[in-house]
């Protein structure tokens, strides 16, 4: 590696790759945009190739840039783990991204068991939209992501460990006055809550609406947040398309009901997504095992 390449070059590159915009990265790093541009230009000069191309107002990784990000992420993570290993008394930590489908039932049970087995390690949990967590994963901000399987075009450099299949359900409050009506009729008569456009399960819900002849149905609210959806259903006749895992406890307690959709294509894979490193990591390997064991439970 060229001796003039510094850690600041690598951090700047990874932040720009995750964000796509110089201005916001410069604000986050507390430097001027021209200074950040110079840092990126220095790195590209030292490597002898372009890491980004400009598309409209965003910076998008070139093929060489994507390859470099993969290795830079692994290298930076290894350095951080080395620094942490010098201070064992401070304990260790694992950064995990949790999508809504695993946040209410699966991962809390995993976290409790993990704490009992490895109390010196802190689990640092990130939540948010799928695209946000995927960027964090590629940029080294998290070490694993638990939830729906990414789209095939997003899987380059990643590996997915399958845990189980989970369907998208149409739920309503218990005692809903139209629960026995045909779904197409129901959806046109009451407020409908859909996942946001960026959610993986939104496309499944849209496909189902199109199959019913309702491709232009306009949702009253878009959310995958349990607290919001639960409150809306309890206070109205609204219905909600959501991953079963998000509302599993409410369904088990009888607070919500799942309305029959009559289709199978609303199902999808849930599991763990990681960057392909080929390195054994004790804490993460334990999390993988616990996730698999909890997913196998009824």
N, C-alpha and C positions, 0 to 999 in steps of 0.2 A: 504494500500500500504506500502511496506517496506520503512522505513524512510531513508534508504541509497540511494534510487533512486532519482537522481537529474535531473534538467532540461537538463543538458548536455547529460545525458544518452538518454533522449527522443529525443532531436534534432539529436544526432548522429544516433540513430536507424532509424528515419524517413528519414534522408538524404541517408543512406545506402539502405533503402527499395526503394527509388525513383531511385537511381543510379545503384545499383547492383555491385558496385566496390569500394573497400576500398581506393584504391590509389587516384582516382579522388575526392572522398569525403574529404580525408585528405588534399589534396591540397586546396580545396575550404574553408575548415575550418581553414587552416593555422597551422595544427599540423602534426606530423609524422604519418605514417601508423601504426607503432607499438603502438603508444598512442591511436589511434582510435580503433585498435583491442582490446586493454585492456578495453577501455570504453564499447565496445560491449560485451566482455566476462563478465565484471562486471554486466551488466544489465541482461544477461542470467542467471548468477549465482543467482542474487537476485530474479529473477522470477522463477527460478527452471526449466527452459525448454529452448529448442533450438528455436531461432527465425528465423534462416536461415539454409538452406542447400546449399552446394557448388555444382554447376552444371557447369562442364568445368571450365571456369575462372570467373564465375559470382556467386554472392550470391543471392539466390532465397528464398523468404519467405516460411516458413513452414505454415501449416494450422493455428497453434497457433499464428505465427508471423503476418499473415494477419489479424486475429481477433484483435490482440493487436494494429496493426497499425490503424485500424478503430477507436478504442477508443482513442488512443493517439493523433490522428489528431484532433478529436473533443475537447479533453481536452486542447491541445495547442492553438487551435483557440479561445476557451473560455477565456483562460488567456490573449491572445493578445487583445481581445475585452474588457476585464476588464481593462487593462492598458490604452487603448484608451479612455475608458469612464471616467477615472480620469482626462483627459485633453480635455474636450469638446471644448475649445477655439481653439484647433489645428485642429478641424474638424475630420471627419471620412473618411474612404476609403473602397472601395469594389474591390476586385481583381477578374477580369473576364478573362477567356480564350476564344478567338474568333477564330474559324476556318474560312478558306477562304470563304466558302459558305455564311456566315453571315456577313462578314467583310466589304463588299462594299455597301450594301444597307440596310439590316435590322438593324444592330446594330448602325450605325451612327444616324439613325432616333430615335432609342430608347435612345441613349446617350444624344441627344439634348433635348428631352422631360424630361429625368431624371434630367438634369442640371437645367431646369426651375422649377421643382417641389422640388428638394432637393439640392440646391446650395452649402450647407456646406459639401457635400460628394464628394470626388474625385473618379472617376472610373480609376482604374489602369489596363490597358489592356495588356494581354500577347497573343502573336500569335506564331504559330509554328505548327509542325506536330501533328497529332491526338495523337500518343503515348506519345509525350512530354507533351502535355496539360493534358492528362489523368493521368500521373504520378504526375504532379503538383497538380491536383485536389485531388488525394488520399493522397498526402503528406501535404495538407494544404496550398500549394503555391498559389492556386486560390480557390475561393469559388463557382464558377459555370463555366460551359463551354457551349458555344452556338455554335451549328453546328450539324453535322451528328450524328445520334444515334450510340453509341459504339456497337461492336459485343456482342452477348449474353454472351459469356464467360468472357467478361470484365465488366459485370454489377453487380457483387457481391458487396453489400454494397452501391450501387448507385441507384438513381432514375432518371427517364427520363420523362420530361414534353414535350409532343408532341406539335409542333407548326403547321407544315404543311408538305406536301410531295413535294419533289423537284427532278427533273430528271437531269441526266447527259446528256449534249448536245454535239453534234459534231458541232463546229463552225468554220467559215472561214471568211475572210474579205469580205465585200460587193464587188461584181463585180468579184468574183473568177471565172476564166475561165472554171473550171470543175464542177461548182456547180450543173449542171443539169445531171451529169453522175451518174451511179449506184455507191452506196457507196463503195462496194468492189473494184470496178475498181479505184475509186478515191484514196482510201487508199493505193493502190499499186503504184500510180503514183506520189504522192506528199509527202513531209515530214510530219510525224505524231508526234504530241506532246501528251504525255500521262501523267497522274498524277504519282508521284513517287510510288515505290513499297509499301511504308508504308501508303499511303493514302487509306482511306476506299473505295473511288470510283474507285480505280485502278482495283479491282477485277471485278466490273461491266463492266468496259471497256474491260478487258481481256476476260470476258465471251462473250461479244458482238463480239469481234474479232474472237474468236473460233467458234461462230455460223456462221460467214461469211466464215469460212475456212481459217482464217489468224492467227492461234494461235502463229506462230513464227514471226509475224511482229515486226521488230525492230524499236523502236521510234527514231526519230532524237534528241528529247529533252524530258526530264521529268521535269514537273513543274506544280504547281497550283498557281504560283504567277501571279497576273493580269498584272503587269507592263511588265513582261517578255513575257507572252503569247500574250498580245496585241501588243507589239513591233514586235514579230516574225511574227504574222499574217499580220500586216500592211506592212511588208517589203518583204513578200514572198508568195508562194502559199500553205504554211503549213496549216494544219487543226488541231484542238485541242479538245480533250475530256475533259470537265470540267463541274463542277456543274453550273447550270443555274444562281444561285444567284451571282456567281463571275462575270459574264459578263452581268448581267441584264441591266445595264445602257448602255452598248455598243450596245446591241441588241435593246433597246428602241430608241436609237439615230440613228440607222441604220448604225452603223459603222461595225457591224458584222452581219452575218446571221447564223441561226441554220439549218443545213442540216437534212433532214428527215432520221431517223434511222429505222422507221417501227416497233419498239418494245416498250413494256411497262416496261420490267424488269429493265430498267436503272433508275427507280425512287426509292427514299428512304426517310426515315423520317428525318426531321430536328427539333431540339428542344433544350431543356436545360437539361444538366446533372449535378447533384449535389450529394454530399455525403448525405446519409440518416442520419439526425440528430434528426428530430422530433421537432426542436426548431424554433419558429417564429423569423424572422429577418426582421426588418422593411424595410431596404434598398433593400435587396434581394427580398422581397415580392413585392416591387414596381417595380423592374426590371422585375420580372416574369410577372406582369400584363401588363407592357408596351410592352414587347416582344409579348405577346399574342394579344394585340390590334393592333400592327403594322403588325404582321403576317396575321391578318384577313383582312387587307386593300388590295385592288387590286393592 
